[in-house]
Amino acid sequence: MTTQNLIQPFHVIPGAVVKNILNGLRHATIDMVAQTYLTHERGETVNPDSYFLRFPAQPANRIIALPAAIVDSEGDQSVSGIKWIASYPDNIKSGIPRASAVLILNDPDTGYPYALLEGALISAVRTAASAVLGAWWLNGQNRHAATLSIIGGGVISRNILETFVADDWSFDSVGIHDLNAESAQALTEFGEQLGLPDVRLLSLEEALTADIVVFATSAGEPYVKGQGTFRPGQIVLNISLRDIGAEIIEESYNYFDDVTHCLKANTSPHLAEQQYGHRDFVTGTVAQLIRGDLHVAQDKPLIYSPFGMGILDLAIGRMIHDIAVAAGTAIAIPSFFGEERRW
């Protein structure tokens, strides 16, 4: 076999191409996330801890490395790679997104990278797909809820609304809350453009009463506290992970994408473990729901806390790469590697 056959062509896939592909694949991303969770549950992934680059003089800013691998023991879908994603909350003051990212895909046989993709949109879409997947299972596999509220008016929230609509959910009313009035208004108008009914601005207290409450903020510590905040059967999508107090976690049923990963880095579940000294509040994973190993009870609030694993970025990134290369919209970089032979 020649070196040309061993080393895959290197492609760059810019954000415009990623966006165009994902616009037609919203429902497919939910299925891909579900299948990836099942692959993870079978032990056919490698998903180390995320690595955080922090700045002492700028404590709100961070850049995170998420290395991961998917091992397809029955086919040709194995891939490894890394997402490098920056979170700079003050970006929104300048009108640009908080997060920016790149995703690198590596050949599982040679280790050679073969693609560089704009990663922020992939990250947002896979987060939204995970949220909507979790909502469906906690809502009794039913795509209707009387009221939905979104707390946080950013890119993740926008993508969650888009994914709910793409997955054919229906709501009687949708509420929006954000400390930034402009962000709240922008998300409200976006919801109306999607055709959602009765989209309105809510106070935080009003937002907390919805049948499905979504947290998608940049909060670093809990601000929603107190036992009894949520009622039995109420669904809380804890996407930003740090909004709610430990006592709320402790009195609820708690579902995760991965328990070990989520009980770290001072997430709300991690704070509950530290405060109460146990993990008895852990109910299980979304993969266990999909497999039928668990059934959802309704006598406590239902909280879904997906930490957001790099394997999801890889699965969707690989799908986008294959589509873009086949369509001729990926940008080939000839001779990207300076040396392709040892001698």
Secondary structure, DSSP 8 states (H G I E B T S, - for coil): --HHHHS---EEE-HHHHHHHHHT-HHHHHHHHHHHHHHHHTT-EE----EEEE-TT-TT-EEEEEEEEE--TTSS--EEEEEEEEE-GGGGGGTS-SEEEEEEEE-TTT--EEEEEE-HHHHHHHHHHHHHHHHHHHTTS--EEEEEEEE--SHHHHHHHHHHHHTT-EEEEEEEE-SSHHHHHHHHHHHHHTT-SSEEE--HHHHTTSSEEEE----SS--B--TTSS-TT-EEEESSS-SB-HHHHHTSEEEES-HHHHSSTT-HHHHHHHHHSS-TTEEEEHHHHHHTS-----SS-EEEE----HHHHHHHHHHHHHHHHHHT-SEE-TT-SS-S---
